[in-house]
Amino acid sequence: MDGTLVDTEPYWIQTEFAMAERYGGTWSHELALELVGSDLLASGRFIREHMPLDLPPEEIVEIMLDGVVRLVAQEVPWRPGGRELLSSLRADGVPCALVTMSYERFVAPILEHLPAGSFQAVVTGDQVARGKPDPEPYLTAARLLGVDAADCLAIEDSPTGARSAEAAGCTVLVVPHHVPVAPGERRVFADTLTDLSTDDLAAYLLPV
């Protein structure tokens, strides 16, 4: 979701800097980019160590979520082509899952802006025991869709997310945005989701 369907990474970064100012820590854009695509509790531990911040990682996560939920309520920053591609997939009967390390209370207000049935499964960071880069989120999504992960195309924008999907056995369509993503065995690349069709996505699938 973050960085592929919506460009909320600036919201997370803005919130992190606000936390540093509020609690007397220090932060940098470079440190913020290290968290792109990460499990939120892992991000909370990273912030606790590097800001540093004398709060439990769980509390850090909730403070971050408060900030980004407020910003999303003001405006949802859609990425180019994402909603249009979802609409095409829905019309063609392709089952889709949302796999994000954001928590459900952040995801829900964004999904409210999409047509019903855009996703047949939603996997959030607070629903899995092991977040990205572990394969559990994508394996969970494939199971909920009733398909084999090897038959799935995952769309990712970060190294952490790409590793998660790749480890699950998915083909990974990488659309880099805020951070570079290196080539990988099951990775294919596109510059944008704009004007992509169901047939275009099918052509990206790699053989098992």
N, CA and C of each residue as an Amber inpcrd file, in Angstrom:
protein
   624
   0.8240000  -1.1960000   0.0000000   0.0000000   0.0000000   0.0000000
   0.8620000   1.2520000   0.0000000   1.6760000   1.4220000   1.0740000
   2.5200000   2.6210000   1.1610000   3.5920000   2.5960000   0.0740000
   3.5280000   3.5740000  -0.8100000   4.5360000   3.6720000  -1.8590000
   4.1180000   3.0540000  -3.1820000   3.0590000   2.2490000  -3.1810000
   2.5840000   1.6700000  -4.4400000   1.1850000   2.1760000  -4.7760000
   0.2380000   1.9850000  -3.8470000  -1.1250000   2.4680000  -4.0510000
  -1.2740000   3.9130000  -3.5800000  -0.6620000   4.2190000  -2.4560000
  -0.6840000   5.5840000  -1.9230000   0.7390000   6.0140000  -1.5610000
   0.9970000   7.2950000  -1.6800000   2.3340000   7.8120000  -1.3740000
   2.3290000   8.3810000   0.0420000   2.1890000   7.4910000   1.0280000
   2.1040000   7.9340000   2.4110000   3.4610000   7.9800000   3.1070000
   4.5220000   7.5600000   2.4360000   5.8310000   7.6170000   3.0930000
   6.1610000   9.0230000   3.6120000   5.8600000  10.1030000   2.8570000
   6.1170000  11.4350000   3.4230000   5.3340000  11.7000000   4.7070000
   4.1390000  11.0990000   4.8450000   3.3710000  11.2580000   6.0720000
   4.0840000  10.5950000   7.2520000   4.6140000   9.3790000   7.0150000
   5.3580000   8.7000000   8.0760000   6.5920000   9.5100000   8.4580000
   7.3090000  10.0030000   7.4520000   8.5380000  10.7490000   7.7230000
   8.2260000  12.0450000   8.4700000   7.1650000  12.7390000   8.0520000
   6.7570000  13.9650000   8.7450000   6.4360000  13.6830000  10.2090000
   5.7610000  12.5640000  10.4470000   5.3920000  12.1900000  11.8140000
   6.6150000  11.8350000  12.6390000   7.5880000  11.1670000  12.0160000
   8.8200000  10.8130000  12.7330000   9.5930000  12.0630000  13.1620000
   9.6880000  13.0420000  12.2690000  10.3740000  14.2790000  12.6240000
   9.6200000  15.0170000  13.7360000   8.2830000  14.9760000  13.6850000
   7.4880000  15.6190000  14.7370000   7.7170000  14.9420000  16.0800000
   7.8870000  13.6150000  16.0730000   8.1830000  12.8930000  17.3050000
   9.5310000  13.3080000  17.8660000  10.5260000  13.4280000  17.0040000
  11.8600000  13.8400000  17.4550000  11.8080000  15.2240000  18.1000000
  11.0400000  16.1260000  17.4860000  10.9260000  17.4760000  18.0330000
  10.1730000  17.4540000  19.3620000   9.1190000  16.6490000  19.4270000
   8.2850000  16.6090000  20.6360000   9.0240000  16.0080000  21.8230000
   9.8180000  14.9740000  21.5560000  10.4460000  14.2450000  22.6520000
  11.9460000  14.5470000  22.8090000  12.4480000  15.4750000  22.0260000
  13.8300000  15.8920000  22.1920000  14.8560000  14.9760000  21.5640000
  14.4460000  14.2010000  20.5600000  15.3870000  13.3280000  19.8640000
  15.9180000  13.9800000  18.6010000  16.7350000  13.2480000  17.8710000
  17.2400000  13.7190000  16.5860000  16.8770000  12.6960000  15.5160000
  16.6920000  13.1730000  14.2900000  16.2510000  12.3000000  13.2030000
  16.8000000  12.8360000  11.9040000  16.8160000  11.9990000  10.8760000
  17.3000000  12.4280000   9.5630000  16.4930000  11.7400000   8.4780000
  16.5210000  12.3260000   7.3010000  15.8150000  11.7310000   6.1630000
  16.4180000  10.3680000   5.8210000  17.7240000  10.2430000   5.9790000
  18.4050000   8.9850000   5.6650000  17.9330000   7.8780000   6.5990000
  17.7970000   8.1820000   7.8980000  17.2830000   7.1890000   8.8410000
  15.8440000   6.8290000   8.5050000  15.0530000   7.8190000   8.1420000
  13.6490000   7.5660000   7.8100000  13.5210000   6.6030000   6.6340000
  14.3760000   6.7640000   5.6380000  14.2920000   5.9020000   4.4590000
  14.6630000   4.4590000   4.7760000  15.4250000   4.2460000   5.8450000
  15.7500000   2.8770000   6.2310000  14.5290000   2.1020000   6.7140000
  13.4620000   2.8020000   7.0490000  12.2570000   2.1620000   7.5730000
  11.2220000   1.8620000   6.4980000  11.4510000   2.2900000   5.2840000
  10.4570000   2.1110000   4.2250000  10.1550000   0.6250000   4.0230000
   8.8820000   0.2710000   4.1380000   8.4450000  -1.0980000   3.9210000
   8.5670000  -2.0060000   5.1200000   9.0700000  -1.4920000   6.2460000
   9.3650000  -2.3460000   7.3930000   8.1370000  -2.6110000   8.2570000
   8.2060000  -3.7020000   9.0000000   7.2480000  -4.0030000  10.0490000
   7.2440000  -2.8430000  11.0510000   6.0480000  -2.4480000  11.5260000
   5.9750000  -1.2580000  12.3640000   6.6580000  -1.4450000  13.7170000
   6.5590000  -2.6150000  14.3130000   7.2560000  -2.8180000  15.5830000
   8.7710000  -2.7620000  15.3970000   9.2400000  -3.2990000  14.2720000
  10.6700000  -3.1780000  13.9670000  11.0420000  -1.7050000  13.8010000
  10.1550000  -0.9280000  13.1780000  10.3980000   0.5120000  13.0390000
  10.4210000   1.1840000  14.4020000   9.4940000   0.7690000  15.2840000
   9.4600000   1.3340000  16.6260000  10.7480000   1.0640000  17.3870000
  11.2820000  -0.1380000  17.2340000  12.5480000  -0.4690000  17.9020000
  13.7020000   0.3440000  17.3120000  13.6690000   0.5320000  15.9870000
  14.7210000   1.3040000  15.3130000  14.6860000   2.7590000  15.7970000
  13.5000000   3.3290000  15.8770000  13.3570000   4.7210000  16.3280000
  13.8000000   4.8590000  17.7840000  13.4080000   3.9000000  18.6040000
  13.8130000   3.9250000  20.0160000  15.3370000   3.9620000  20.1350000
  16.0110000   3.2150000  19.2740000  17.4660000   3.1200000  19.3460000
  18.1630000   4.3150000  18.7250000  17.6550000   4.7840000  17.5900000
  18.3960000   5.7760000  16.8100000  17.9590000   7.2190000  17.0520000
  16.7310000   7.4360000  17.6230000  16.3150000   8.8280000  17.7820000
  17.1120000   9.5480000  18.8780000  17.4510000   8.9420000  20.0040000
  16.7720000   7.8090000  20.6280000  15.5280000   8.2990000  21.3630000
  14.6860000   7.3600000  21.7840000  13.4190000   7.7180000  22.4060000
  13.1580000   6.7500000  23.5470000  12.9480000   7.2630000  24.7370000
  12.7720000   6.4160000  25.9130000  11.3040000   6.0300000  26.0820000
  10.7940000   5.3230000  25.0650000   9.4150000   4.8230000  25.0870000
   9.4220000   3.3940000  24.5680000   8.4700000   2.5690000  24.9830000
   8.3830000   1.2230000  24.4260000   8.0910000   1.2800000  22.9290000
   8.6170000   0.3350000  22.1360000   8.3510000   0.3350000  20.6960000
   6.8590000   0.3450000  20.3690000   6.0570000  -0.3500000  21.1720000
   4.6040000  -0.3920000  20.9220000   3.9870000   1.0000000  21.0390000
   4.4440000   1.7780000  22.0150000   3.9180000   3.1370000  22.1900000
   4.3880000   4.0420000  21.0610000   5.6260000   3.8530000  20.6260000
   6.1460000   4.6300000  19.4970000   5.2890000   4.3900000  18.2570000
   4.9340000   3.1290000  18.0200000   4.1000000   2.7930000  16.8630000
   2.7500000   3.4920000  16.9530000   2.1290000   3.4700000  18.1210000
   0.8140000   4.0950000  18.2650000   0.8890000   5.6060000  18.0680000
   1.9630000   6.2330000  18.5390000   2.1360000   7.6690000  18.3180000
   2.2940000   7.9610000  16.8280000   3.0790000   7.1350000  16.1340000
   3.2360000   7.3100000  14.6860000   1.8920000   7.1510000  13.9760000
   1.1410000   6.1210000  14.3590000  -0.1510000   5.8860000  13.7200000
  -1.1040000   7.0500000  13.9460000  -1.1040000   7.6140000  15.1490000
  -1.9480000   8.7870000  15.4070000  -1.6360000   9.8940000  14.4120000
  -0.3410000  10.1040000  14.1620000   0.0630000  11.1810000  13.2630000
  -0.3390000  10.9300000  11.8210000  -0.0600000   9.7360000  11.3160000
  -0.3420000   9.4890000   9.9030000  -1.8390000   9.3420000   9.6470000
  -2.5920000   8.8280000  10.6160000  -4.0460000   8.7420000  10.4460000
  -4.6440000  10.1430000  10.3310000  -4.1520000  11.0770000  11.1360000
  -4.6320000  12.4680000  11.0250000  -4.3470000  13.0380000   9.6420000
  -3.1630000  12.7650000   9.1110000  -2.7950000  13.3050000   7.8000000
  -3.6110000  12.6630000   6.6820000  -3.8430000  11.3520000   6.7590000
  -4.6450000  10.6760000   5.7420000  -6.0860000  11.1740000   5.7640000
  -6.5810000  11.5140000   6.9550000  -7.9470000  12.0310000   7.0560000
  -8.0840000  13.3570000   6.3060000  -6.9810000  14.0910000   6.1810000
  -7.0180000  15.3530000   5.4490000  -6.9340000  15.1340000   3.9350000
  -6.0950000  14.1750000   3.5290000  -5.9410000  13.8960000   2.0910000
  -5.2660000  12.5460000   1.8880000  -5.8330000  11.7310000   0.9840000
  -5.2090000  10.4610000   0.6070000  -4.3440000  10.7210000  -0.6270000
  -3.0270000  10.5310000  -0.5170000  -2.1210000  10.8490000  -1.6350000
  -1.9510000   9.6490000  -2.5750000  -2.8370000   9.4880000  -3.5320000
  -2.8160000   8.3290000  -4.4280000  -1.6060000   8.3500000  -5.3450000
  -1.0410000   7.1810000  -5.5930000   0.0330000   7.0300000  -6.5570000
  -0.5520000   6.9020000  -7.9650000   0.1590000   7.3640000  -8.9950000
  -0.3630000   7.3080000 -10.3600000  -0.6580000   5.8790000 -10.8110000
  -1.8520000   5.6680000 -11.3340000  -2.2060000   4.4050000 -11.9740000
  -2.7120000   3.3190000 -11.0480000  -2.5500000   3.4730000  -9.7450000
  -2.9150000   2.4100000  -8.8240000  -4.4040000   2.1040000  -8.7960000
  -5.2240000   3.1240000  -8.6330000  -6.6770000   2.9020000  -8.5750000
  -7.2220000   2.4150000  -9.9130000  -6.6680000   2.9490000 -10.9920000
  -7.1270000   2.5260000 -12.3110000  -6.7970000   1.0570000 -12.5650000
  -5.6090000   0.6230000 -12.1360000  -5.2320000  -0.7760000 -12.3040000
  -6.1230000  -1.6730000 -11.4580000  -6.4100000  -1.2760000 -10.2480000
  -7.3240000  -2.0490000  -9.3980000  -8.6930000  -2.1900000 -10.0500000
  -9.1590000  -1.1070000 -10.6520000 -10.4560000  -1.1390000 -11.3220000
 -10.4530000  -2.1320000 -12.4760000  -9.3750000  -2.1590000 -13.2560000
  -9.2670000  -3.0990000 -14.3720000  -9.2310000  -4.5390000 -13.8800000
  -8.4730000  -4.7910000 -12.8190000  -8.3800000  -6.1370000 -12.2690000
  -9.7340000  -6.5960000 -11.7330000 -10.4420000  -5.6840000 -11.0830000
 -11.7740000  -6.0220000 -10.5630000 -12.7170000  -6.3650000 -11.7090000
 -12.6760000  -5.5730000 -12.7730000 -13.5510000  -5.8140000 -13.9210000
 -13.2270000  -7.1390000 -14.6090000 -11.9610000  -7.5450000 -14.5740000
 -11.5410000  -8.7860000 -15.2190000 -11.6330000  -9.9990000 -14.2920000
 -12.1280000  -9.7690000 -13.0690000 -12.3360000 -10.8820000 -12.1510000
 -11.0740000 -11.4470000 -11.5400000 -10.0090000 -10.6400000 -11.4650000
  -8.7500000 -11.1070000 -10.8840000  -8.7760000 -10.8750000  -9.3770000
  -8.6260000 -11.9220000  -8.5710000  -8.6280000 -11.7240000  -7.1120000
  -7.3820000 -10.9630000  -6.6640000  -7.5890000 -10.0010000  -5.7720000
  -6.4950000  -9.1500000  -5.3140000  -6.4680000  -9.1170000  -3.7930000
  -5.2630000  -9.0360000  -3.2470000  -5.0740000  -8.8860000  -1.8060000
  -4.2040000  -7.6670000  -1.5410000  -4.5020000  -6.9700000  -0.4640000
  -3.6610000  -5.8820000   0.0030000  -2.7620000  -6.4350000   1.0980000
  -1.4590000  -6.2810000   0.9320000  -0.4860000  -6.7770000   1.9180000
   0.3460000  -5.5840000   2.3660000   0.1360000  -5.1540000   3.5950000
   0.8060000  -3.9570000   4.0820000   1.2550000  -4.1550000   5.5190000
   2.3460000  -3.5190000   5.8810000   2.7890000  -3.5710000   7.2650000
   2.1570000  -2.4660000   8.1090000   1.3850000  -1.5860000   7.4850000
   0.5950000  -0.6300000   8.2510000  -0.4930000  -1.3800000   9.0170000
  -0.9630000  -0.7730000  10.1040000  -1.9770000  -1.4150000  10.9330000
  -3.3770000  -1.1150000  10.4130000  -4.3240000  -1.9410000  10.8520000
  -5.6830000  -1.8760000  10.3160000  -6.2990000  -0.4930000  10.4950000
  -6.0130000   0.1780000  11.6070000  -6.6680000   1.4730000  11.8410000
  -6.1520000   2.5620000  10.9030000  -4.9910000   2.3380000  10.2850000
  -4.4980000   3.2520000   9.2630000  -5.0120000   2.8560000   7.8830000
  -5.1530000   1.5560000   7.6520000  -5.5750000   1.0510000   6.3510000
  -7.0590000   1.3390000   6.0870000  -7.8910000   1.1810000   7.1210000
  -9.3420000   1.2720000   6.9470000  -9.8100000   2.5690000   6.2910000
  -9.3480000   3.7520000   6.7420000  -9.8390000   4.9780000   6.0970000
  -9.3990000   5.1280000   4.6430000  -8.2990000   4.4830000   4.2700000
  -7.8820000   4.5230000   2.8640000  -8.7780000   3.6220000   2.0320000
  -9.0760000   2.4390000   2.5470000  -9.9430000   1.5110000   1.8060000
 -11.3450000   2.0740000   1.6100000 -11.7800000   2.9490000   2.5070000
 -13.1080000   3.5590000   2.3710000 -13.2340000   4.3790000   1.0920000
 -12.0980000   4.8020000   0.5360000 -12.1150000   5.6090000  -0.6900000
 -12.1140000   4.7420000  -1.9530000 -12.0200000   3.4240000  -1.7970000
 -11.9970000   2.5200000  -2.9470000 -13.3360000   1.8120000  -3.0870000
 -13.7180000   1.4190000  -4.3040000 -14.9630000   0.6890000  -4.4840000
 -14.9560000  -0.6340000  -3.7130000 -16.1280000  -1.0300000  -3.2520000
 -16.2560000  -2.3150000  -2.5670000 -15.7870000  -3.4320000  -3.4960000
 -15.0830000  -4.4080000  -2.9400000 -14.6070000  -5.5250000  -3.7490000
 -13.2740000  -5.2910000  -4.4110000 -12.6230000  -4.1530000  -4.1230000
 -11.3010000  -3.8970000  -4.7120000 -10.2990000  -4.9470000  -4.2560000
 -10.4200000  -5.3810000  -2.9870000  -9.5590000  -6.4260000  -2.4430000
 -10.4050000  -7.5340000  -1.8390000 -10.0590000  -8.7760000  -2.1930000
 -10.7510000  -9.9240000  -1.6120000 -10.1060000 -10.3670000  -0.3000000
  -8.9240000  -9.8560000  -0.0090000  -8.2480000 -10.1440000   1.2600000
  -7.3850000  -8.9490000   1.6240000  -7.2820000  -8.6990000   2.9140000
  -6.4420000  -7.6190000   3.4160000  -5.5920000  -8.1690000   4.5480000
  -4.2800000  -8.0440000   4.4180000  -3.3470000  -8.4940000   5.4470000
  -2.5790000  -7.2700000   5.9440000  -2.7430000  -6.9520000   7.2280000
  -2.0750000  -5.7980000   7.8080000  -1.0070000  -6.2440000   8.8040000
  -0.1610000  -5.3060000   9.1840000   0.9740000  -5.6420000  10.0360000
   0.5850000  -6.1440000  11.4100000  -0.6050000  -5.7430000  11.9070000
  -1.0410000  -6.1990000  13.2210000  -1.8060000  -7.5140000  13.1530000
  -1.8280000  -8.1480000  11.9730000  -2.5070000  -9.4360000  11.8190000
  -1.5280000 -10.5940000  11.6470000  -0.2390000 -10.3090000  11.5790000
   0.7530000 -11.3680000  11.3570000   1.7480000 -11.3880000  12.5000000
   2.3250000 -12.5650000  12.7380000   3.3290000 -12.7000000  13.7970000
   4.6810000 -12.1720000  13.3480000   4.9830000 -12.3380000  12.0550000
   6.2710000 -11.9080000  11.5040000   6.0050000 -11.0510000  10.2710000
   6.4320000  -9.8100000  10.3460000   6.2000000  -8.8940000   9.2370000
   7.2750000  -8.9760000   8.1770000   7.1260000  -8.1760000   7.1220000
   8.1420000  -8.0920000   6.0860000   9.4780000  -7.7350000   6.7260000
  10.5960000  -8.3530000   6.3140000  10.8110000  -9.1400000   5.0890000
  10.4920000 -10.6330000   5.1990000   9.9160000 -11.0790000   6.3080000
   9.4950000 -12.4760000   6.4050000   8.4120000 -12.7510000   5.3580000
   8.3330000 -13.9780000   4.8260000   7.3180000 -14.2880000   3.8180000
   5.9050000 -14.4190000   4.3620000   5.7400000 -14.4460000   5.7050000
   4.4070000 -14.7040000   6.2690000   3.2930000 -13.8180000   5.7040000
   3.4930000 -12.4870000   5.5520000   2.3790000 -11.6750000   5.0490000
   1.8740000 -12.1170000   3.6720000   2.7990000 -12.4170000   2.7620000
   2.3690000 -12.8210000   1.4180000   1.8350000 -14.2460000   1.3900000
   2.3920000 -15.1210000   2.2030000   1.8440000 -16.4770000   2.2900000
   0.4290000 -16.4390000   2.8620000   0.2110000 -15.5580000   3.8310000
  -1.1300000 -15.4030000   4.4050000  -2.1120000 -14.8950000   3.3580000
  -1.6930000 -13.9120000   2.5800000  -2.5690000 -13.3580000   1.5390000
  -2.9280000 -14.4160000   0.5010000  -1.9410000 -15.1990000   0.0610000
  -2.2130000 -16.2460000  -0.9320000  -3.1890000 -17.2780000  -0.3670000
  -2.9960000 -17.6340000   0.9030000  -3.9030000 -18.6050000   1.5280000
  -5.3250000 -18.0570000   1.5820000  -5.4720000 -16.7860000   1.9440000
  -6.8110000 -16.1890000   2.0180000  -7.4830000 -16.1110000   0.6470000
  -6.6710000 -15.9470000  -0.4020000  -7.2190000 -15.9160000  -1.7660000
  -7.4740000 -17.3190000  -2.2990000  -6.9060000 -18.3330000  -1.6350000
  -7.0760000 -19.7110000  -2.0970000  -6.2170000 -20.0400000  -3.2940000
  -5.0410000 -19.4400000  -3.3720000  -4.1390000 -19.6730000  -4.5010000
  -2.7380000 -19.9680000  -3.9700000  -1.8960000 -20.4650000  -4.8550000
  -0.4940000 -20.6860000  -4.5180000   0.2630000 -19.3710000  -4.6950000
   1.1400000 -19.0550000  -3.7350000   1.9100000 -17.8090000  -3.8360000
   2.7270000 -17.7460000  -5.1200000   3.1500000 -18.9040000  -5.6300000
   3.9430000 -18.9300000  -6.8630000   3.1350000 -18.4580000  -8.0650000
   1.8180000 -18.4620000  -7.9470000   0.9430000 -18.0000000  -9.0310000
   0.5550000 -16.5370000  -8.8610000   1.1390000 -15.8770000  -7.8670000
   0.7830000 -14.4890000  -7.5640000   1.8460000 -13.5180000  -8.0570000
   1.3800000 -12.3390000  -8.4350000   2.2630000 -11.2240000  -8.7490000
   2.1290000 -10.2010000  -7.6390000   3.2100000  -9.9370000  -6.9410000
   3.2220000  -8.9240000  -5.8850000   3.7780000  -7.6280000  -6.4490000
   3.1640000  -6.5210000  -6.0930000   3.6500000  -5.2130000  -6.5230000
   4.2840000  -4.5430000  -5.3120000   5.5710000  -4.2080000  -5.4090000
   6.3180000  -3.6750000  -4.2810000   7.1820000  -2.4830000  -4.7040000
   7.5370000  -1.6730000  -3.7100000   8.3770000  -0.5010000  -4.0040000
   9.6170000  -0.4460000  -3.1230000   9.7990000  -1.4320000  -2.2310000
  10.9220000  -1.3620000  -1.2930000  11.6910000  -2.6720000  -1.2660000
  12.9690000  -2.6300000  -0.8860000  13.7340000  -3.8790000  -0.7460000
  13.1090000  -4.8260000   0.2790000  12.6140000  -4.2880000   1.3830000
  12.0190000  -5.1230000   2.4290000  10.7950000  -5.8590000   1.9100000
   9.9110000  -5.1430000   1.2290000   8.7210000  -5.7670000   0.6750000
   9.0450000  -6.7610000  -0.4130000  10.0230000  -6.4160000  -1.2520000
  10.4050000  -7.3270000  -2.3320000  10.9610000  -8.6250000  -1.7720000
  11.7540000  -8.5420000  -0.7050000  12.2990000  -9.7580000  -0.0880000
  11.1860000 -10.6320000   0.4770000  10.1960000 -10.0130000   1.0810000
   9.0720000 -10.7510000   1.6490000   8.3100000 -11.5120000   0.5750000
   7.9490000 -10.8190000  -0.4940000   7.1810000 -11.4480000  -1.5680000
   7.9920000 -12.5160000  -2.2840000   9.2670000 -12.2350000  -2.5030000
  10.1600000 -13.1730000  -3.1830000  10.3240000 -14.4480000  -2.3580000
  10.4920000 -14.2870000  -1.0380000  10.6510000 -15.4450000  -0.1580000
   9.3900000 -16.3010000  -0.1210000   8.2340000 -15.6690000  -0.3440000
   6.9800000 -16.4110000  -0.3740000   6.8070000 -17.1880000  -1.6800000
   7.5960000 -16.8380000  -2.6920000   7.5130000 -17.5130000  -3.9770000
   6.8140000 -16.7260000  -5.0570000   6.4090000 -15.4940000  -4.7350000
   5.7140000 -14.6550000  -5.7240000   6.6940000 -14.1230000  -6.7630000
   6.1770000 -13.8160000  -7.9550000   6.8800000 -12.8960000  -8.8410000
   6.6720000 -11.5010000  -8.2680000   7.7260000 -10.6910000  -8.2530000
   7.6300000  -9.3540000  -7.6610000   7.7960000  -8.3020000  -8.7570000
   6.7360000  -7.5510000  -8.9920000   6.8180000  -6.4070000  -9.8860000
   7.2450000  -5.2110000  -9.0430000   8.4720000  -4.7620000  -9.2440000
   9.0250000  -3.6650000  -8.4550000   8.7870000  -2.3550000  -9.2070000
   8.1300000  -1.4180000  -8.5170000   7.9370000  -0.0660000  -9.0370000
   8.6070000   0.8680000  -8.0350000   9.9220000   1.1030000  -8.1750000
  10.6520000   1.8840000  -7.1670000  10.0850000   3.2880000  -7.0350000
  10.1660000   3.8090000  -5.8110000   9.6700000   5.1640000  -5.5910000
  10.6480000   5.9340000  -4.7010000  10.5850000   5.7430000  -3.3930000
  11.4320000   6.5230000  -2.4980000  12.8260000   5.9280000  -2.3220000
  12.9420000   4.6150000  -2.4730000  14.2410000   3.9600000  -2.2470000
  14.5440000   3.0300000  -3.4180000  15.8200000   2.8420000  -3.7620000
  16.1760000   1.9330000  -4.8520000  15.9710000   0.4780000  -4.4270000
  15.6730000  -0.3700000  -5.4040000  15.5120000  -1.8110000  -5.1650000
  16.4150000  -2.5360000  -6.1540000  17.2640000  -3.4030000  -5.6330000
  18.2090000  -4.1240000  -6.4790000  17.5050000  -5.2200000  -7.2690000
  18.0690000  -5.6430000  -8.3940000  17.5100000  -6.7830000  -9.1230000
  17.5390000  -8.0390000  -8.2620000  16.6610000  -8.9660000  -8.5630000
  16.5940000 -10.2240000  -7.8370000  16.0670000 -11.3240000  -8.7300000
  16.1760000 -12.5500000  -8.2560000  15.8470000 -13.7140000  -9.0730000
  14.3980000 -13.7140000  -9.5400000  13.4830000 -13.2730000  -8.6880000
  12.0620000 -13.2810000  -9.0370000  11.5030000 -11.8560000  -9.1090000
  12.3520000 -10.9210000  -9.5090000  11.9350000  -9.5270000  -9.5930000
  11.9200000  -9.0390000 -11.0300000  10.8500000  -8.3560000 -11.3840000
  10.7470000  -7.6550000 -12.6590000  10.4380000  -6.1930000 -12.3230000
  10.6900000  -5.3010000 -13.2600000  10.6340000  -3.8760000 -12.9380000
   9.7410000  -3.1030000 -13.9110000   9.0830000  -2.0810000 -13.3640000
   8.3290000  -1.1330000 -14.1760000   8.5250000   0.2500000 -13.5770000
   8.4170000   1.2650000 -14.4080000   8.6040000   2.6370000 -13.9300000
   7.3510000   3.1790000 -13.2470000   6.1820000   2.6660000 -13.6470000
   4.9170000   3.1950000 -13.1480000   3.8150000   2.1530000 -13.3290000
   2.7350000   2.3210000 -12.5840000   1.5430000   1.4840000 -12.7780000
   0.5850000   2.0920000 -13.8050000   0.8730000   3.3020000 -14.2140000
  -0.0090000   3.9960000 -15.1570000  -0.1210000   3.2250000 -16.4700000
  -1.3640000   3.0240000 -16.9170000  -1.6890000   2.3800000 -18.1990000
  -1.3890000   0.8840000 -18.2300000  -1.0710000   0.2630000 -17.0930000
  -0.9060000  -1.1900000 -17.0770000  -2.2690000  -1.8700000 -17.0600000
  -2.3640000  -3.0040000 -17.7720000  -3.6070000  -3.7630000 -17.8510000
  -3.4280000  -5.1230000 -17.1910000  -4.5170000  -5.8570000 -17.0820000
  -4.4480000  -7.2210000 -16.5770000  -3.4970000  -8.0610000 -17.4160000
  -3.5800000  -7.9190000 -18.7290000  -2.6860000  -8.6730000 -19.6120000
  -1.2270000  -8.2980000 -19.3940000  -0.9720000  -7.0170000 -19.1390000
   0.4140000  -6.5920000 -18.8660000   0.9450000  -7.2770000 -17.6090000
   0.1270000  -7.3510000 -16.5770000   0.5680000  -7.9910000 -15.3430000
   0.8040000  -9.4770000 -15.5600000  -0.0730000 -10.1120000 -16.3150000
   0.0890000 -11.5520000 -16.5950000   1.3990000 -11.8080000 -17.3220000
   1.7960000 -10.8860000 -18.1820000   3.0370000 -11.0590000 -18.9390000
   4.2650000 -10.9560000 -18.0430000   4.1400000 -10.3190000 -16.9010000
   5.2720000 -10.1970000 -15.9720000   5.5130000 -11.4700000 -15.1840000
   4.5130000 -12.3420000 -15.0320000   4.6520000 -13.5310000 -14.2000000
   5.7870000 -14.4170000 -14.6670000   6.6330000 -14.8090000 -13.7360000
   7.7580000 -15.6940000 -14.0590000   7.3740000 -17.1330000 -13.8030000
   7.9340000 -18.0830000 -14.5890000   7.6480000 -19.4880000 -14.3290000
   8.2400000 -19.9310000 -12.9900000   7.6040000 -20.9020000 -12.3970000
   8.0740000 -21.4130000 -11.1040000   9.3500000 -22.2290000 -11.3050000
